[in-house]
Amino acid sequence: MKRPLLSLAIAALLLGGCAHSPQPLPLRGTGDLGVVVERATGTLQLIESSTRTSLARIDGLGDLSHASVVFSRDQRYAYVFGRDGGLTKVDLLLQKVEQRVIQAGNSIGGAISSDGSLIAVGNYEPGGVRVFDAQSLELIADIPATPLADGSANSRVVGVTDVPGRRFIYSLFDTGETWLLDFSQGNQPATTRFENIGKQPYDALLTPEGRYYIAGLFGEDGMALIDLWHPERGVTRILDGYGRGQQKLPVYKMPHLEGWTLAGDQAFVPAVGQHQVLVMDSSNWQQTGAIDVAGQPIFVMARPDARQIWVNFAHPDNHQVQVIDSETHEVIATLEPGPAVLHMEFTPRGDQLWLSVRDGGEIQVWDPYTLKKITSLPAESPSGIFFSSRAHATGL
């Protein structure tokens, strides 16, 4: 009789132990997840587009005042580039920071390589690019930028973008250059430098197929284009002298050129210092039009079916969003979501548009077909919105 009692006692202990073990997280995918940067609190809000809800808040990410995000190819991890030089790897499924390194003093964005193995970070201080292993965040390469003429520092880096073939491209704000880093042969990159591209390149766009890199110029009217199928052809100036003869307006905030957009054979581009969206023929990069809008454009974004162009604005017009018909170039709607609309992000198939309304303390979800607001979620000074579907897009 003793052995059966002993067996029952052991079984009871085992069952009791099971009762206190942590519950596993439910199985789920990550394809409908995204993050919202909450710049005031150094946190990310994890969002789900299927249910239009917030799932979690993840803290400990440092200074997110100009933060951007890229995703691992399996869409599980978000890599956050903070203004304080922090590179943070966030696990979207476990809803926590997995790793964080302070790799510089002042950073301004980054990119993930086409094979998902490398993370490149662009730095203001010290000027240059540092490249990390995406799994371990181990430093792979440190590429200083060109020193300034007085030798006091290196040029600031802007517009870091991934390019097909395990390559990165970026521009140097202070020295007017673009550099192409090629990691296709290993972790010691071959570097191609394009000099004298124009004054003060401030951000850049890569066309969706990865062929053309276009750097906007803050120091002069125009843009610099590089054909990455034929880099030996060097730099071509496009939109040279746009707005000639017009008085420049105060620039309260530079446009974000990753928010330029292509719709069919047209490119829609924010004009620096003008209340206009410029239109180009993307087959020859010649200007074909200019659309007057409510303020200085910041993000110019196409609905995924390319039928509409959505535009938000710098202060003092940043309470508005305008919608442009991509065929007629007419402004078909002027919306007022709230104070300080900082960013917009479409779901991949365009059924929703998410807006961050910083001074209203909320994220809004809109139906871009009916132009009606669906819902809103509270957020702490929200800025950038990034869906995990970006993992499968070049140049985002």
GUNU-404184 format. One record per residue (C-alpha): residue in one letter; z, x, y; chain; residue number from 1. Coordinates in nm, 4 decimals, m for minus. Example, Ala and Ser with C-alpha at 12.3 -4.5 7.8 and 13.67 -1.06 7.14 Angstrom:
{"A"; {0.7800; 1.2300; m0.4500}; "A"; 1};
{"S"; {0.7140; 1.3670; m0.1060}; "A"; 2};
//
This chain:
{"M"; {0.0000; 0.0000; 0.0000}; "A"; 1};
{"K"; {0.0574; 0.2905; 0.2362}; "A"; 2};
{"R"; {m0.3064; 0.4048; 0.2344}; "A"; 3};
{"P"; {m0.4540; 0.0684; 0.3433}; "A"; 4};
{"L"; {m0.1972; 0.0451; 0.6237}; "A"; 5};
{"L"; {m0.2809; 0.3973; 0.7352}; "A"; 6};
{"S"; {m0.6521; 0.3156; 0.7340}; "A"; 7};
{"L"; {m0.5909; 0.0064; 0.9452}; "A"; 8};
{"A"; {m0.3863; 0.2077; 1.1920}; "A"; 9};
{"I"; {m0.6621; 0.4675; 1.2282}; "A"; 10};
{"A"; {m0.9230; 0.1956; 1.2741}; "A"; 11};
{"A"; {m0.7091; 0.0318; 1.5414}; "A"; 12};
{"L"; {m0.6803; 0.3638; 1.7271}; "A"; 13};
{"L"; {m1.0555; 0.4194; 1.7114}; "A"; 14};
{"L"; {m1.1270; 0.0701; 1.8381}; "A"; 15};
{"G"; {m0.8748; 0.1144; 2.1142}; "A"; 16};
{"G"; {m1.0428; 0.4385; 2.2159}; "A"; 17};
{"C"; {m1.3788; 0.2641; 2.2300}; "A"; 18};
{"A"; {m1.2367; m0.0028; 2.4568}; "A"; 19};
{"H"; {m1.1475; 0.2592; 2.7184}; "A"; 20};
{"S"; {m1.4733; 0.4611; 2.7056}; "A"; 21};
{"P"; {m1.7022; 0.4342; 3.0128}; "A"; 22};
{"Q"; {m1.9626; 0.1614; 3.0005}; "A"; 23};
{"P"; {m2.3214; 0.2921; 2.9907}; "A"; 24};
{"L"; {m2.5472; 0.2052; 3.2798}; "A"; 25};
{"P"; {m2.7986; m0.0676; 3.1962}; "A"; 26};
{"L"; {m3.1440; 0.0527; 3.0997}; "A"; 27};
{"R"; {m3.3935; 0.0153; 3.3800}; "A"; 28};
{"G"; {m3.7022; 0.1698; 3.5361}; "A"; 29};
{"T"; {m3.7297; 0.3295; 3.8777}; "A"; 30};
{"G"; {m4.0730; 0.2086; 3.9881}; "A"; 31};
{"D"; {m3.9378; m0.0557; 4.2276}; "A"; 32};
{"L"; {m3.6647; 0.1598; 4.3807}; "A"; 33};
{"G"; {m3.6540; 0.3217; 4.7208}; "A"; 34};
{"V"; {m3.4140; 0.4750; 4.9678}; "A"; 35};
{"V"; {m3.3308; 0.4087; 5.3302}; "A"; 36};
{"V"; {m3.1995; 0.6950; 5.5422}; "A"; 37};
{"E"; {m2.8849; 0.5983; 5.7324}; "A"; 38};
{"R"; {m2.8839; 0.8675; 5.9963}; "A"; 39};
{"A"; {m2.5502; 0.7900; 6.1622}; "A"; 40};
{"T"; {m2.3456; 0.8298; 5.8445}; "A"; 41};
{"G"; {m2.5410; 1.0874; 5.6424}; "A"; 42};
{"T"; {m2.5984; 0.8366; 5.3642}; "A"; 43};
{"L"; {m2.8830; 0.6922; 5.1619}; "A"; 44};
{"Q"; {m2.9009; 0.3240; 5.0813}; "A"; 45};
{"L"; {m3.0643; 0.2632; 4.7428}; "A"; 46};
{"I"; {m3.2903; m0.0431; 4.7564}; "A"; 47};
{"E"; {m3.4893; m0.2458; 4.5047}; "A"; 48};
{"S"; {m3.8092; m0.4171; 4.6139}; "A"; 49};
{"S"; {m3.8296; m0.6622; 4.3194}; "A"; 50};
{"T"; {m3.5158; m0.8454; 4.4268}; "A"; 51};
{"R"; {m3.5176; m0.7256; 4.7905}; "A"; 52};
{"T"; {m3.1588; m0.6087; 4.7554}; "A"; 53};
{"S"; {m2.9413; m0.3060; 4.8158}; "A"; 54};
{"L"; {m2.8002; m0.1484; 4.4996}; "A"; 55};
{"A"; {m2.5793; 0.1332; 4.6250}; "A"; 56};
{"R"; {m2.4902; 0.3666; 4.9079}; "A"; 57};
{"I"; {m2.4935; 0.7412; 4.8351}; "A"; 58};
{"D"; {m2.3041; 0.9695; 5.0703}; "A"; 59};
{"G"; {m2.2557; 1.3409; 5.1311}; "A"; 60};
{"L"; {m2.6064; 1.4264; 5.2508}; "A"; 61};
{"G"; {m2.5198; 1.5905; 5.5842}; "A"; 62};
{"D"; {m2.7269; 1.5555; 5.9024}; "A"; 63};
{"L"; {m3.0046; 1.3028; 5.8393}; "A"; 64};
{"S"; {m3.1188; 1.2662; 6.2007}; "A"; 65};
{"H"; {m3.4773; 1.3613; 6.1103}; "A"; 66};
{"A"; {m3.4658; 1.3300; 5.7332}; "A"; 67};
{"S"; {m3.7588; 1.2796; 5.4988}; "A"; 68};
{"V"; {m3.7769; 1.2246; 5.1236}; "A"; 69};
{"V"; {m4.0057; 1.3039; 4.8300}; "A"; 70};
{"F"; {m3.9704; 1.2022; 4.4651}; "A"; 71};
{"S"; {m3.9942; 1.3655; 4.1234}; "A"; 72};
{"R"; {m4.2961; 1.2672; 3.9187}; "A"; 73};
{"D"; {m4.0787; 1.0547; 3.6846}; "A"; 74};
{"Q"; {m3.9464; 0.8748; 3.9963}; "A"; 75};
{"R"; {m3.5872; 0.9362; 3.8955}; "A"; 76};
{"Y"; {m3.4927; 1.1944; 4.1584}; "A"; 77};
{"A"; {m3.5222; 1.1857; 4.5355}; "A"; 78};
{"Y"; {m3.5299; 1.5150; 4.7254}; "A"; 79};
{"V"; {m3.3913; 1.4760; 5.0756}; "A"; 80};
{"F"; {m3.4710; 1.7200; 5.3562}; "A"; 81};
{"G"; {m3.1933; 1.7124; 5.6167}; "A"; 82};
{"R"; {m3.2001; 1.8415; 5.9717}; "A"; 83};
{"D"; {m2.9019; 2.0682; 5.8969}; "A"; 84};
{"G"; {m3.1071; 2.2724; 5.6488}; "A"; 85};
{"G"; {m2.9753; 2.0796; 5.3506}; "A"; 86};
{"L"; {m3.1943; 2.0173; 5.0475}; "A"; 87};
{"T"; {m3.0347; 1.7462; 4.8349}; "A"; 88};
{"K"; {m3.1391; 1.6207; 4.4911}; "A"; 89};
{"V"; {m3.0289; 1.2603; 4.4348}; "A"; 90};
{"D"; {m3.0267; 1.0855; 4.0960}; "A"; 91};
{"L"; {m3.1464; 0.7289; 4.1583}; "A"; 92};
{"L"; {m3.0298; 0.6032; 3.8182}; "A"; 93};
{"L"; {m2.6786; 0.7477; 3.8333}; "A"; 94};
{"Q"; {m2.6707; 0.6728; 4.2075}; "A"; 95};
{"K"; {m2.5233; 1.0055; 4.3096}; "A"; 96};
{"V"; {m2.5987; 1.3486; 4.4510}; "A"; 97};
{"E"; {m2.6869; 1.5812; 4.1630}; "A"; 98};
{"Q"; {m2.7318; 1.9045; 4.3625}; "A"; 99};
{"R"; {m2.7253; 2.0161; 4.7234}; "A"; 100};
{"V"; {m2.8065; 2.3511; 4.8851}; "A"; 101};
{"I"; {m2.7960; 2.4552; 5.2494}; "A"; 102};
{"Q"; {m3.1094; 2.6645; 5.2608}; "A"; 103};
{"A"; {m3.1611; 2.7060; 5.6386}; "A"; 104};
{"G"; {m3.0122; 2.6276; 5.9777}; "A"; 105};
{"N"; {m3.2600; 2.3624; 6.0917}; "A"; 106};
{"S"; {m3.5227; 2.1946; 5.8729}; "A"; 107};
{"I"; {m3.8071; 1.9568; 5.9436}; "A"; 108};
{"G"; {m3.9348; 1.8095; 5.6171}; "A"; 109};
{"G"; {m4.0966; 1.9292; 5.2997}; "A"; 110};
{"A"; {m4.3121; 1.8465; 4.9993}; "A"; 111};
{"I"; {m4.3227; 1.8513; 4.6185}; "A"; 112};
{"S"; {m4.6029; 2.0296; 4.4340}; "A"; 113};
{"S"; {m4.8759; 1.8388; 4.2516}; "A"; 114};
{"D"; {m4.7232; 1.9284; 3.9126}; "A"; 115};
{"G"; {m4.3726; 1.8322; 4.0255}; "A"; 116};
{"S"; {m4.2273; 2.1791; 3.9644}; "A"; 117};
{"L"; {m4.1803; 2.3144; 4.3182}; "A"; 118};
{"I"; {m4.0143; 2.1890; 4.6355}; "A"; 119};
{"A"; {m4.1252; 2.3431; 4.9672}; "A"; 120};
{"V"; {m3.9084; 2.3083; 5.2801}; "A"; 121};
{"G"; {m4.0297; 2.3696; 5.6350}; "A"; 122};
{"N"; {m3.7773; 2.5319; 5.8656}; "A"; 123};
{"Y"; {m3.7279; 2.5631; 6.2394}; "A"; 124};
{"E"; {m3.4401; 2.8080; 6.1939}; "A"; 125};
{"P"; {m3.5233; 3.0538; 6.0568}; "A"; 126};
{"G"; {m3.8923; 2.9799; 6.1032}; "A"; 127};
{"G"; {m4.0813; 2.9737; 5.7760}; "A"; 128};
{"V"; {m4.1037; 2.7981; 5.4401}; "A"; 129};
{"R"; {m3.8739; 2.8304; 5.1412}; "A"; 130};
{"V"; {m3.9820; 2.7121; 4.7985}; "A"; 131};
{"F"; {m3.7429; 2.6000; 4.5236}; "A"; 132};
{"D"; {m3.7531; 2.5129; 4.1563}; "A"; 133};
{"A"; {m3.7449; 2.1325; 4.1399}; "A"; 134};
{"Q"; {m3.5119; 2.1253; 3.8404}; "A"; 135};
{"S"; {m3.2482; 2.3806; 3.9385}; "A"; 136};
{"L"; {m3.3058; 2.4173; 4.3156}; "A"; 137};
{"E"; {m3.3211; 2.7918; 4.2551}; "A"; 138};
{"L"; {m3.5044; 2.9809; 4.5324}; "A"; 139};
{"I"; {m3.8542; 3.0793; 4.4177}; "A"; 140};
{"A"; {m4.0181; 3.2137; 4.7341}; "A"; 141};
{"D"; {m3.9251; 3.2814; 5.0969}; "A"; 142};
{"I"; {m4.2232; 3.2983; 5.3350}; "A"; 143};
{"P"; {m4.1252; 3.3844; 5.6958}; "A"; 144};
{"A"; {m4.3515; 3.2500; 5.9699}; "A"; 145};
{"T"; {m4.5225; 3.4602; 6.2369}; "A"; 146};
{"P"; {m4.2752; 3.6165; 6.4850}; "A"; 147};
{"L"; {m4.2894; 3.5051; 6.8483}; "A"; 148};
{"A"; {m4.4342; 3.7476; 7.1003}; "A"; 149};
{"D"; {m4.0895; 3.8511; 7.2269}; "A"; 150};
{"G"; {m3.9617; 3.9035; 6.8729}; "A"; 151};
{"S"; {m3.6664; 3.6699; 6.9277}; "A"; 152};
{"A"; {m3.7463; 3.4402; 6.6345}; "A"; 153};
{"N"; {m4.0182; 3.3240; 6.4003}; "A"; 154};
{"S"; {m4.2413; 3.0259; 6.4752}; "A"; 155};
{"R"; {m4.1160; 2.6822; 6.3824}; "A"; 156};
{"V"; {m4.2902; 2.5186; 6.0850}; "A"; 157};
{"V"; {m4.4198; 2.1598; 6.0876}; "A"; 158};
{"G"; {m4.6343; 1.9336; 5.8719}; "A"; 159};
{"V"; {m4.5506; 2.0732; 5.5261}; "A"; 160};
{"T"; {m4.7746; 1.8905; 5.2789}; "A"; 161};
{"D"; {m4.8595; 1.9236; 4.9114}; "A"; 162};
{"V"; {m5.2207; 1.9986; 4.8231}; "A"; 163};
{"P"; {m5.3889; 1.9498; 4.4821}; "A"; 164};
{"G"; {m5.3712; 2.2549; 4.2586}; "A"; 165};
{"R"; {m5.0045; 2.3559; 4.3071}; "A"; 166};
{"R"; {m5.0573; 2.4406; 4.6735}; "A"; 167};
{"F"; {m4.8839; 2.3664; 5.0027}; "A"; 168};
{"I"; {m5.0206; 2.3631; 5.3566}; "A"; 169};
{"Y"; {m4.8346; 2.3605; 5.6882}; "A"; 170};
{"S"; {m4.8671; 2.4526; 6.0566}; "A"; 171};
{"L"; {m4.6805; 2.6836; 6.2929}; "A"; 172};
{"F"; {m4.5856; 2.5044; 6.6145}; "A"; 173};
{"D"; {m4.5252; 2.8066; 6.8374}; "A"; 174};
{"T"; {m4.8142; 3.0308; 6.7306}; "A"; 175};
{"G"; {m5.0928; 2.7767; 6.6720}; "A"; 176};
{"E"; {m5.1661; 2.8510; 6.3068}; "A"; 177};
{"T"; {m5.2038; 2.6760; 5.9713}; "A"; 178};
{"W"; {m5.1068; 2.8469; 5.6454}; "A"; 179};
{"L"; {m5.2161; 2.7571; 5.2913}; "A"; 180};
{"L"; {m4.9878; 2.8710; 5.0064}; "A"; 181};
{"D"; {m5.1432; 2.8848; 4.6594}; "A"; 182};
{"F"; {m4.8979; 2.8884; 4.3661}; "A"; 183};
{"S"; {m5.1636; 2.8146; 4.1039}; "A"; 184};
{"Q"; {m5.1339; 3.1624; 3.9492}; "A"; 185};
{"G"; {m4.7535; 3.1786; 3.9429}; "A"; 186};
{"N"; {m4.4524; 3.1870; 4.1710}; "A"; 187};
{"Q"; {m4.5822; 3.4598; 4.4042}; "A"; 188};
{"P"; {m4.8205; 3.2660; 4.6298}; "A"; 189};
{"A"; {m5.1532; 3.3766; 4.7693}; "A"; 190};
{"T"; {m5.1548; 3.2994; 5.1427}; "A"; 191};
{"T"; {m5.4531; 3.1998; 5.3564}; "A"; 192};
{"R"; {m5.3950; 3.1927; 5.7328}; "A"; 193};
{"F"; {m5.5973; 2.9923; 5.9833}; "A"; 194};
{"E"; {m5.5329; 3.1232; 6.3349}; "A"; 195};
{"N"; {m5.5983; 2.9781; 6.6818}; "A"; 196};
{"I"; {m5.6154; 2.6195; 6.5591}; "A"; 197};
{"G"; {m5.4939; 2.4874; 6.8977}; "A"; 198};
{"K"; {m5.1807; 2.4614; 7.1086}; "A"; 199};
{"Q"; {m4.8601; 2.3359; 6.9511}; "A"; 200};
{"P"; {m4.9555; 2.1626; 6.6259}; "A"; 201};
{"Y"; {m4.6713; 1.9162; 6.5755}; "A"; 202};
{"D"; {m4.7402; 1.7257; 6.2529}; "A"; 203};
{"A"; {m5.0223; 1.6685; 6.0089}; "A"; 204};
{"L"; {m5.2078; 1.4297; 5.7822}; "A"; 205};
{"L"; {m5.3660; 1.4938; 5.4427}; "A"; 206};
{"T"; {m5.6355; 1.2470; 5.3420}; "A"; 207};
{"P"; {m5.5462; 1.0573; 5.0215}; "A"; 208};
{"E"; {m5.7734; 1.2562; 4.7919}; "A"; 209};
{"G"; {m5.6319; 1.5808; 4.9295}; "A"; 210};
{"R"; {m5.9503; 1.7169; 5.0870}; "A"; 211};
{"Y"; {m5.8877; 1.7180; 5.4631}; "A"; 212};
{"Y"; {m5.5796; 1.8487; 5.6431}; "A"; 213};
{"I"; {m5.5605; 1.7366; 6.0059}; "A"; 214};
{"A"; {m5.3040; 1.8799; 6.2467}; "A"; 215};
{"G"; {m5.2280; 1.6965; 6.5689}; "A"; 216};
{"L"; {m5.1940; 1.9089; 6.8823}; "A"; 217};
{"F"; {m4.9214; 1.8417; 7.1367}; "A"; 218};
{"G"; {m5.0265; 2.1131; 7.3822}; "A"; 219};
{"E"; {m5.3795; 1.9836; 7.4314}; "A"; 220};
{"D"; {m5.5905; 1.6764; 7.3615}; "A"; 221};
{"G"; {m5.7503; 1.7187; 7.0225}; "A"; 222};
{"M"; {m5.6829; 1.7791; 6.6560}; "A"; 223};
{"A"; {m5.7583; 2.0573; 6.4089}; "A"; 224};
{"L"; {m5.9299; 1.9777; 6.0787}; "A"; 225};
{"I"; {m5.9528; 2.1980; 5.7688}; "A"; 226};
{"D"; {m6.1781; 2.1047; 5.4751}; "A"; 227};
{"L"; {m5.9795; 2.2246; 5.1729}; "A"; 228};
{"W"; {m6.2899; 2.2017; 4.9533}; "A"; 229};
{"H"; {m6.4391; 2.4678; 5.1819}; "A"; 230};
{"P"; {m6.1549; 2.6616; 5.3458}; "A"; 231};
{"E"; {m6.3966; 2.9446; 5.4171}; "A"; 232};
{"R"; {m6.5475; 2.7259; 5.6908}; "A"; 233};
{"G"; {m6.2273; 2.7581; 5.8913}; "A"; 234};
{"V"; {m6.0988; 2.5101; 6.1472}; "A"; 235};
{"T"; {m6.3000; 2.2321; 6.3114}; "A"; 236};
{"R"; {m6.1849; 2.0671; 6.6344}; "A"; 237};
{"I"; {m6.2024; 1.6875; 6.6316}; "A"; 238};
{"L"; {m6.1204; 1.4300; 6.9016}; "A"; 239};
{"D"; {m6.1548; 1.7158; 7.1479}; "A"; 240};
{"G"; {m6.0389; 1.6068; 7.4932}; "A"; 241};
{"Y"; {m5.9692; 1.2442; 7.4003}; "A"; 242};
{"G"; {m5.8394; 1.0464; 7.6941}; "A"; 243};
{"R"; {m6.0208; 1.2783; 7.9347}; "A"; 244};
{"G"; {m5.9889; 1.1506; 8.2897}; "A"; 245};
{"Q"; {m5.6950; 0.9252; 8.2061}; "A"; 246};
{"Q"; {m5.3473; 0.9896; 8.3401}; "A"; 247};
{"K"; {m5.1111; 1.1054; 8.0663}; "A"; 248};
{"L"; {m4.8024; 0.8907; 8.0188}; "A"; 249};
{"P"; {m4.4555; 1.0293; 7.9419}; "A"; 250};
{"V"; {m4.4113; 1.1144; 7.5745}; "A"; 251};
{"Y"; {m4.0704; 0.9882; 7.4615}; "A"; 252};
{"K"; {m4.1324; 1.0645; 7.0954}; "A"; 253};
{"M"; {m4.4122; 1.2459; 6.9172}; "A"; 254};
{"P"; {m4.6169; 1.0377; 6.6726}; "A"; 255};
{"H"; {m4.5597; 1.1008; 6.3038}; "A"; 256};
{"L"; {m4.8971; 1.1939; 6.1688}; "A"; 257};
{"E"; {m4.8044; 1.1207; 5.8097}; "A"; 258};
{"G"; {m4.8200; 0.7685; 5.9485}; "A"; 259};
{"W"; {m5.1861; 0.7992; 6.0379}; "A"; 260};
{"T"; {m5.3977; 0.5844; 5.8146}; "A"; 261};
{"L"; {m5.7373; 0.5480; 5.6544}; "A"; 262};
{"A"; {m5.8892; 0.2050; 5.5985}; "A"; 263};
{"G"; {m6.2244; 0.2194; 5.4253}; "A"; 264};
{"D"; {m6.4408; 0.4626; 5.6200}; "A"; 265};
{"Q"; {m6.2226; 0.4435; 5.9312}; "A"; 266};
{"A"; {m5.9275; 0.6554; 6.0411}; "A"; 267};
{"F"; {m5.6699; 0.5040; 6.2790}; "A"; 268};
{"V"; {m5.4735; 0.7620; 6.4782}; "A"; 269};
{"P"; {m5.1964; 0.7373; 6.7415}; "A"; 270};
{"A"; {m5.2972; 0.8915; 7.0749}; "A"; 271};
{"V"; {m5.0403; 1.1259; 7.2293}; "A"; 272};
{"G"; {m4.9557; 1.0221; 7.5848}; "A"; 273};
{"Q"; {m5.1692; 0.7075; 7.5712}; "A"; 274};
{"H"; {m5.1031; 0.3456; 7.4812}; "A"; 275};
{"Q"; {m5.3900; 0.3498; 7.2356}; "A"; 276};
{"V"; {m5.4783; 0.3768; 6.8704}; "A"; 277};
{"L"; {m5.7910; 0.5898; 6.8312}; "A"; 278};
{"V"; {m6.0528; 0.5079; 6.5682}; "A"; 279};
{"M"; {m6.2661; 0.7667; 6.3893}; "A"; 280};
{"D"; {m6.5472; 0.7542; 6.1364}; "A"; 281};
{"S"; {m6.3949; 0.9429; 5.8438}; "A"; 282};
{"S"; {m6.7363; 1.0565; 5.7200}; "A"; 283};
{"N"; {m6.7941; 1.2771; 6.0262}; "A"; 284};
{"W"; {m6.4593; 1.2610; 6.2136}; "A"; 285};
{"Q"; {m6.6195; 1.1387; 6.5343}; "A"; 286};
{"Q"; {m6.4367; 0.8903; 6.7565}; "A"; 287};
{"T"; {m6.5818; 0.5396; 6.7385}; "A"; 288};
{"G"; {m6.3282; 0.3407; 6.9354}; "A"; 289};
{"A"; {m5.9920; 0.3086; 7.1069}; "A"; 290};
{"I"; {m5.7621; 0.0082; 7.0725}; "A"; 291};
{"D"; {m5.5215; m0.0732; 7.3555}; "A"; 292};
{"V"; {m5.1718; m0.1435; 7.2260}; "A"; 293};
{"A"; {m4.8288; m0.2336; 7.3654}; "A"; 294};
{"G"; {m4.6878; 0.1184; 7.3949}; "A"; 295};
{"Q"; {m4.7115; 0.4739; 7.2695}; "A"; 296};
{"P"; {m4.7780; 0.4477; 6.8937}; "A"; 297};
{"I"; {m4.5504; 0.6313; 6.6504}; "A"; 298};
{"F"; {m4.6561; 0.5100; 6.3045}; "A"; 299};
{"V"; {m5.0007; 0.3596; 6.2421}; "A"; 300};
{"M"; {m5.0095; 0.2253; 5.8855}; "A"; 301};
{"A"; {m5.2654; 0.0298; 5.6839}; "A"; 302};
{"R"; {m5.1684; m0.2544; 5.4565}; "A"; 303};
{"P"; {m5.2630; m0.1320; 5.1064}; "A"; 304};
{"D"; {m5.5714; m0.3560; 5.0981}; "A"; 305};
{"A"; {m5.6792; m0.1921; 5.4305}; "A"; 306};
{"R"; {m5.7310; m0.5318; 5.5979}; "A"; 307};
{"Q"; {m5.4599; m0.4842; 5.8611}; "A"; 308};
{"I"; {m5.3176; m0.1955; 6.0601}; "A"; 309};
{"W"; {m4.9485; m0.2120; 6.1568}; "A"; 310};
{"V"; {m4.8199; m0.0130; 6.4551}; "A"; 311};
{"N"; {m4.4727; 0.0590; 6.5910}; "A"; 312};
{"F"; {m4.3886; 0.2269; 6.9198}; "A"; 313};
{"A"; {m4.1723; 0.4730; 7.1074}; "A"; 314};
{"H"; {m3.9074; 0.3727; 7.3621}; "A"; 315};
{"P"; {m3.9118; 0.1524; 7.5703}; "A"; 316};
{"D"; {m4.1470; m0.0587; 7.3585}; "A"; 317};
{"N"; {m3.9862; 0.0080; 7.0217}; "A"; 318};
{"H"; {m3.8633; m0.3481; 6.9747}; "A"; 319};
{"Q"; {m4.2216; m0.4511; 6.8997}; "A"; 320};
{"V"; {m4.4663; m0.4159; 6.6120}; "A"; 321};
{"Q"; {m4.8329; m0.5014; 6.6507}; "A"; 322};
{"V"; {m5.0821; m0.5967; 6.3814}; "A"; 323};
{"I"; {m5.4498; m0.4990; 6.4204}; "A"; 324};
{"D"; {m5.7471; m0.6428; 6.2342}; "A"; 325};
{"S"; {m5.9150; m0.3365; 6.0795}; "A"; 326};
{"E"; {m6.2602; m0.4973; 6.1004}; "A"; 327};
{"T"; {m6.2634; m0.6376; 6.4544}; "A"; 328};
{"H"; {m6.0042; m0.3965; 6.6032}; "A"; 329};
{"E"; {m5.8319; m0.6912; 6.7710}; "A"; 330};
{"V"; {m5.4543; m0.7152; 6.7998}; "A"; 331};
{"I"; {m5.3863; m1.0308; 6.5994}; "A"; 332};
{"A"; {m5.0069; m1.0435; 6.6257}; "A"; 333};
{"T"; {m4.7249; m0.8989; 6.8323}; "A"; 334};
{"L"; {m4.3932; m0.9226; 6.6497}; "A"; 335};
{"E"; {m4.0423; m0.8499; 6.7787}; "A"; 336};
{"P"; {m3.8265; m0.7556; 6.4787}; "A"; 337};
{"G"; {m3.5445; m0.6154; 6.6943}; "A"; 338};
{"P"; {m3.4258; m0.3121; 6.8887}; "A"; 339};
{"A"; {m3.5600; 0.0302; 6.7859}; "A"; 340};
{"V"; {m3.7985; m0.0232; 6.4957}; "A"; 341};
{"L"; {m3.8167; 0.3336; 6.3641}; "A"; 342};
{"H"; {m4.0137; 0.3168; 6.0402}; "A"; 343};
{"M"; {m4.2251; 0.0946; 5.8174}; "A"; 344};
{"E"; {m4.3045; 0.1136; 5.4456}; "A"; 345};
{"F"; {m4.5295; m0.1087; 5.2343}; "A"; 346};
{"T"; {m4.4628; m0.1746; 4.8693}; "A"; 347};
{"P"; {m4.7475; m0.0201; 4.6658}; "A"; 348};
{"R"; {m4.9519; m0.3384; 4.6305}; "A"; 349};
{"G"; {m4.8733; m0.4630; 4.9780}; "A"; 350};
{"D"; {m4.6742; m0.7772; 4.9019}; "A"; 351};
{"Q"; {m4.3860; m0.6604; 5.1238}; "A"; 352};
{"L"; {m4.3374; m0.4559; 5.4381}; "A"; 353};
{"W"; {m3.9927; m0.3049; 5.4959}; "A"; 354};
{"L"; {m3.8831; m0.2219; 5.8523}; "A"; 355};
{"S"; {m3.5861; m0.0199; 5.9742}; "A"; 356};
{"V"; {m3.4324; m0.1690; 6.2881}; "A"; 357};
{"R"; {m3.1945; 0.1060; 6.3950}; "A"; 358};
{"D"; {m3.0142; m0.0530; 6.6878}; "A"; 359};
{"G"; {m2.9984; m0.3895; 6.5128}; "A"; 360};
{"G"; {m2.8204; m0.2281; 6.2184}; "A"; 361};
{"E"; {m3.0498; m0.3756; 5.9575}; "A"; 362};
{"I"; {m3.3493; m0.3377; 5.7297}; "A"; 363};
{"Q"; {m3.5974; m0.6241; 5.7381}; "A"; 364};
{"V"; {m3.8440; m0.7334; 5.4711}; "A"; 365};
{"W"; {m4.1636; m0.9045; 5.5913}; "A"; 366};
{"D"; {m4.4516; m1.0805; 5.4192}; "A"; 367};
{"P"; {m4.7536; m0.8960; 5.5648}; "A"; 368};
{"Y"; {m4.9877; m1.1833; 5.4800}; "A"; 369};
{"T"; {m4.7996; m1.4679; 5.6470}; "A"; 370};
{"L"; {m4.6418; m1.2357; 5.9093}; "A"; 371};
{"K"; {m4.3046; m1.3965; 5.8400}; "A"; 372};
{"K"; {m3.9694; m1.2269; 5.7839}; "A"; 373};
{"I"; {m3.8407; m1.2803; 5.4287}; "A"; 374};
{"T"; {m3.4897; m1.1377; 5.4530}; "A"; 375};
{"S"; {m3.2751; m0.8673; 5.6092}; "A"; 376};
{"L"; {m3.0093; m0.6274; 5.4795}; "A"; 377};
{"P"; {m2.7332; m0.4557; 5.6782}; "A"; 378};
{"A"; {m2.7689; m0.0795; 5.7277}; "A"; 379};
{"E"; {m2.6006; 0.1958; 5.9318}; "A"; 380};
{"S"; {m2.8542; 0.3142; 6.1932}; "A"; 381};
{"P"; {m3.1451; 0.3084; 5.9461}; "A"; 382};
{"S"; {m3.4499; 0.5275; 6.0024}; "A"; 383};
{"G"; {m3.6894; 0.6386; 5.7266}; "A"; 384};
{"I"; {m3.7743; 0.4095; 5.4332}; "A"; 385};
{"F"; {m3.9252; 0.5703; 5.1228}; "A"; 386};
{"F"; {m4.0313; 0.3994; 4.7985}; "A"; 387};
{"S"; {m4.0399; 0.5962; 4.4730}; "A"; 388};
{"S"; {m4.4093; 0.5088; 4.4297}; "A"; 389};
{"R"; {m4.4733; 0.7995; 4.6674}; "A"; 390};
{"A"; {m4.4220; 1.0204; 4.3619}; "A"; 391};
{"H"; {m4.7811; 0.9499; 4.2619}; "A"; 392};
{"A"; {m4.9501; 0.9930; 4.6010}; "A"; 393};
{"T"; {m5.0836; 1.3222; 4.7324}; "A"; 394};
{"G"; {m4.9603; 1.4305; 5.0723}; "A"; 395};
{"L"; {m4.6613; 1.1935; 5.0998}; "A"; 396};
//
